[in-house]
Amino acid sequence: MSRERLSKDQDFSSPERQHILDDNARFRRLGWKRLTVICIVEAIALGSLGLPSAFATLGMVAGVILTISIGVLATYAGYSIGQVKLKYPQIRHYADVGPLLLGKFGSIFIGSFVALLIFVIGSHCLTGAIAFHTITQSNLCSVVFSIISAGILMLLAIPPSFAEIAVLGYIDFASIMTAIGITVISTGIQNLNSSAPVVDYSQWSAWPKPDISFSAAIVAVNNIVFAYSFAGCLPSFMEDMHKPEDYVKSLWWLGGIQIVIYTLVGALLYTFVGQGVQSPALLSAGPLISRIVFGIALPVIFISGSINSTVVCRYIHGTIYRHSSTHLINTPMGWITWISLVFLVTILAWIIAEAIPIFSDLLSIISALFVSGLSFYIPPIMWFSLLKEGSWYEKHNIKSAVFNAAVFLVGIVVFGCGIYSSIAELVSKFQSGTISRTFTCSSG
C-alpha cells in the first residue's frame, strides 16, 4: 500500500499510519524474479500431471496444438489482467475487478474467485492423499491420508507474505521438475526394455481415440485449460511487488516456460506409455518408480496448494479488516482471524477433495466452472470495458480485439461444454462403479 493510497482510503492517526507503513515493508518486497518463481510454482504443479492423459484422449496432434495455443491465449489474458491492475491500483485481488465491471453485482466475481482457489486447494489435498497411499502402500483408510494432506496444507499456508513463500518456491520447482524428469526417463527406459515391461504399453496415436465420446474429449481439453489457471492469482501477487509494472517480465517468462514444459511432458509421457498413461501422470512409471517420484513431488503438492490458500485468505482477511491495520496481520486479533480463515478454507477444500475423488474429473470441473471465466472469457471483457481506447475496429485496436475475441470464445466453450461433460463423466463413473462413494475408505 503506497502512502498516496493510504491517505485516500484510510483515516488513521499519524502514529498508526506510520505503523502501517513500517509493517507494509514486510509485504512490498516482491521483485519480478521472485514473482516468476511464485507464478511457476503456483502454475506448473498439478496441471502438468493431468496433461499426458489428455494427450492420450485427444491424440498427439490435437494435444500439442491445444497445449501451445491455449497457453498463448492464457498468457495474453494474463497480460490484460495485469494492465487492469496497473490502471486501477485500488484492485488488490482479482475479485476487486467485479465492482468495476458489474457494479453492485460484482459479488459474482468474489464468489468465483474464492471458489476457484478453494477447489484448487481441494485438488492438492486429493493429490496429497494419492501420493501418501502410493508411497506407503498402506491399507490405511484413504480418508485418513486426505486429512493428513489437509493438515500439511493448512500449516504451510500460515505465513501470510508471498515473499516468504517464494523462498520455498525454489524447492517446489526443483521438486516437480525432478519428479517429472524421473517419470519421463524411467518410462522411456521401460519402453525400450520391452522384454520386461513394468506397465502395459500400447502404441501412441497422432489422432484421438476411435471411440472417444464428446464428454471425454471435453474433459481432456479442460485438463489442458486447468494447467493455465494462473491468472486468478496474478493481481494478488502484484499487490506484493515493489514495482508492479515489472509483472510483464514475469508473465512472458512464465508463459514460455509453461508452454515448453507442458508440451514436452504431455508428448513424451504419452509417447513412452501410450494409452496406458494414468492421471496423475506420476502413477504411470510403475509401482517402485511411482513411489519414488511421489515422494519427490510432495513439496510441490503442498507448497503450491498452500500458495492458493494464502491468496484466498489474504483476500478475505483484507476485506474483513479493510479499514484497520489488523489486515496486516500484526496484532493478536489479526493472527487469530488469519489462522481461523486458513483452517476454514482448508476444511472446505478437504470436503471438495472427498466429494470429487477422481483427479482428472476434479480438474475438469474446476476448469469449466471457474478457470473458463477468470482466465479466459472475463479478461477480454476487461479489455473491451476498461482498457480499450476508442472503437474496437480502429487500426490500433484490431490486433488486440482479435486476440481477445479468441480468448473469449475459448472461455465460453470451456464453460458451456465443460460443465455438461464434467458432470456427465462423473455421473457415468459413479453409476458404473468405476469410483466408490464419497467420504469412504477406498484403496487409493
N, C-alpha and C positions, 0 to 999 in steps of 0.2 A: 504494500500500500504506500503510495507516494505521499509526500507532505501536502501536495495540492488536493489529492483525493480525500485525504484525512480531513482537511479543513472544510471541504464541501459536504461530506457525508456524515460527519460525526462532530458533535459539540461537546468536547471533553475539556476539563480544566487543563491548564498548562502542564502540571506535573504528570497527569495521566497521559496526556498527549505525548510527552517525551518518553514516558514508559513504553507506550505502544511503539513508537518509532525505534526505540532501542531493541525491543523484542522482535520487531519485524525483520531485523537483520538476520535473524535465525532462519527466516523463510526466503528472503530475497537474495539467495546466493547460488542460484542455479544458472550455470552457463550453458551455451549451446552444445558443448561436447557431452556434459553430463545429461543434458536433456536427450541427446541422441541415445545414450546408454539406457535411460529410463524408458524411452519410447520403444527401443528394440526389445528390452526386457518385457514390457507390457504387451508388445505386439507378437514377437516371434516366440511364442510359448506353445499353448495348446493348439493354436491354429495350424502350425506345421505338422502336428501329429495326426490331423484329420485329412491331410491332402492326399497321401498315397491311395487311400480307399476311394477318394473322389475320382482320382485318375483311373482306378480300376473300373469304376462305374461308367465314366464318360469316355474312356479311351485316351490314348496318348495325345492325339492331335487336339481334341477339344480341351483336354486338361491343360496342356501348355498354353494354348491360345487364351483360355479363360483366366488362367493364373496371371499371365502378363497383362492382359487388357484390363481386368478388374483392378489389378494393382496400380496401373497408371491412373485410372479414373479415381480410385480411392485417395491416391496421393494428391491429385488435383483438388479433390473435395476438401482434403485437409488444409490445403493452401488457402482456400476460400474461408474456411472456419477461422484460421489464424488471422486473416485480413480483417474479419469482422471483430475479432478480439482487439486488434490494434486500433481500429476505428472507434470502437466503443469500449474504452478502458474500464467502464463500470461492470463489464462482463467478467466475472471471476470463474464461473464454471459454465459448461455447455447449457445447462438449464436456464441460465440467466438470459439466453437469447429469446426465450419464449415470450416474455412481455414485449420485446421489440417487434416481433412478428405478429403475435396474436392478441396483444393487449391483455385483458383480464382472463382470456382463455389460455394464456401462456403456461398455466399449470400442467397442461398436457405434456409439455416438454419436460417438466420436472419429473412427472411420473415415468416417462420413457427413459430419461437419463438415469434415475435411481434404479429402476427395474433392470435396465441393461446390465449395470455393474453388479447388481446382486445375482443375476443369472450367471454372469461370467464367473463370479466367485464360486457359485454353485458348481460350475463345470470344473474348476480347480479342485474343489472338495471331492467330487466324483473321481477325478483322475488320481488324486492322492490315495483314495481308498483302493482303486485298481492297482496302483503301484505297490502299496503295502501288502495286498493279497498276493501279488505276483512275486514279490521279493521273499516273503515269509513262507509261501506255500502252506499257509496255516488253515485249519478248519474253523478258525475263529469266525464268529458271525460278521458278515460284511458291514453291518450297521456299526459295529464297534470300530472298524477301520475308518469309516466315514466320520465318526465322532472324533477320533484321533486327528484326522486331517483337518477338521473344522477347528479344533483346539490350536493346532500349529498355525493355521491361517490367522486366527484371532491374535495370537501372541506377536506375530511378525507385523501386524498392522498397527500396533500401539504407537511406534514412533510417527509423529504427525508431519514431519518435514520430508519433502521429496529429495532434498539434497542429502539427507541422512540415508534414505533408501537407496540412492544412487550408488553408494559405496558397495552395497550388496549386489547391485546390478552387474558388476563385473563378474562376480561368482556365478550369478544367474546365467549370463550369456555363455560363459565357458561351459556351464553345466549342460545347457540344451544343445550346443554345438558338438560337444563331446559325445553326448548320448546319441544324437542323430548320426554323427560320423561313424561311431562304432556299429550302429544298426545297419547303415549303408554298406560298410566294408564287410561286416560279417555275413549279411545276406548275399553279397556279391561272391564271397568265397564259397558259401554253401551252394550257390547256384552252379559254380564251376565244378564243385565236388559232387557231381550227380550220382556217384556210386553210393554215397551215404547221405542222402538228403535229410535235413533236420525238419524242414517244413514241406508241405505238399505244393510243389511248384507247378504252375501252369503257364502257358505261353501268354505274354502280354499282347495287347492288340492296339493298333492305331485308332480303332473305331470303338464306339460304345458297345456294351454288351448286346447281343442279338435280342434277348428277351427283356430288355430294360423297360421298366414302367415309367410313366411320366413322373409319378411321385418320387421314385428312387432317383431319377435324374435331377430333379429339383433339389432334393436333399443333398446330393453330391455338390451341386452348384453352390448351395448355401454354406457348405463346409468350406469352400474356397472364399466365399464372401466373409465368413467369420474370421478368417485369417487376416483380413484387413480391417479389423474393427477398432483400430487405434484412435479414430477421430474423436470419439466421445470424451476422451481424457485430455485432449490437446489443450483446450483453454485452461484447465486446472493446472497443467504443467507450466504453461506460460505465465500463470499468476505468480509462480515462484522464481521467475527469471529476473535477473537484474537488467537485462537488455532483451525484452520480449521480441523485438523485431528480428533477433537472430534465430527465431524458430525456423525460418526458411532454410537455413543451412542444415539444421537437424532433420527437417522434413524430407529434403532431397536425398540425404544420406539414408534415412530410414526407408524411403520408398525403393531406392535402388537395391539396398541390402535385402529387403523383404522379397522383392521380385526374384532376385537371383537365388536366394536360399529356398524359397518355396518351390520354384520351378525345378531346381536340381533335386530336392528331397522327394517331391512328388514323382518325378520322372524316373529317378534312379531306383527308388524302392519298388515302384510298380514294375520296372524292367526286371529287377532281380527276383521279386517274389511272385509277380503275376497276379492272377485273380484271387490268390490266397492271402493277399495283404489284408491286415486287420486294422481296426480303429479302436484305440490309438495305435499308431504305427509301430511303437516300440514293442508291441506284442508279437510282431512278425519275425523276430530274429531267432526264434526257437527258445525253449524253456530256460536254458542256462544263460544265454546272452541277454534275454529279456529281463531276467532278474538283475543282471549287472547294470544294464542301461537304465532301468527304472531307478536303481539306487543312485546312479549318477545324476538322473534327471530330477531327483527330489527337490534340490534348490529352486529350479525353475518353476516347478509345480506350485511351490508355496510362496516364493518371493514374488513372482508375477501376480499370483492371486491376491497377496496382501496389498500390492500397489493399488489394485482396484478397490479394495476395502478402504484404503486411505483416501482415495479420491472421493468416493461417495460419502464417507463420514466427514471429510473436510467440508463438503458442500452443505450437508445437513447441519453440522455444528456451526458453521459460519452463518447460516441462515437464522438459526435459533438465537445466536448472540451477535447479530449484525451490528447493533449499536452499543456494543460493550467490548471492553478489552479482553473479556473472557474467551472471545473467539480465537485468540492467540494461544489458548491452552496453557496459560501461565499462572493459573490460580488453582487452588484445590477443587473448586466447583467446576472449573474448566476440564480438569483431568477426570473428575468423576463422570461428567457428562460424556467426555470423549470415550473413555473405556466402556461405558454403558452402551454407547452407539456402536462401537466396534463389536461388542458382544451380540447386540440385537441383530445387526446386519449379518454376522456370521451364522447365527441361528437360522435366519430366513434363507440364507444360501444353502445351508445343510438340508433344510426341508425340501428345497428345489432339487438338490442332488439325489435325494432319496425318492422323490416323486417321479423323476425322469431319469432312470438308471442306465440309459444307453448313451454312450459318448457321442456318436455321430448325430443321433436324433436331438440330443440336447443342444448341440452346436447349431443344428439346422433351425430349431425353434427360436434360439437367440437371434440368429441372423434375420429370420423372417419378421419377428415382432419388433426388434429394436435396431439392429445394425442397418437394416434396409433404410430406415429413416435417418438416424443420427449420422451415418457415414455416407449416405447416398442421396436420397431424394430431398432431404432438408437443406444441405449445403447449396444446391442450385437455387432453392427458394431464397436463401440468404443473399445470394449474389444478385438475383433479379430485384429483390426488395431493398437491400441495404448497401450494396456495393456498386451496382451498375450506375454509370453516369451517362445520362441521355437515353435514347431509344436503343433497344437490343439490336436492331438491324443497322445501326450506324457502323461505319467501317471499323472503328477501333473496338467495337464490341462483338463483332461477328464471330471471331475465333472463340472467345470466352463463352458466348451464347451456345455455340455448337457443343463445346465440351460439357457445359452444364446441362444441356438437354440430354446428352448421352448418359451422364451420371444419374439424372433424374429418372430416365427410363429404366436403368438397371435397378434402381431402388424400388420403383413401383412393381416391376416384375417379381423381384425377390419377395416383396411384401405380399402381393396378391397370390401368386402361385405358391410361395413358400409356406404360408400359413396352412393352406389346404393340404399340401403334400406332406408337411411335417406331421400334422395330426393324423392323416390317413396312414402313413407309415407306422406311427406309434401305435395306433389302434390295431392295425394289422398284426403287429408283433405281439401285442398283449393277447389278442384273440387266438393266435396260432401257438401260443405258449413259448415263443422264442425268448421272451423275457418274463421273469417272475413278477408277482405282485409287488407293489411298492412297500417300503418300510419292512422288509422281511429279510431273513438271513439267507443269502444266496451263496453260490460257490465262487463268485467272482464278479 
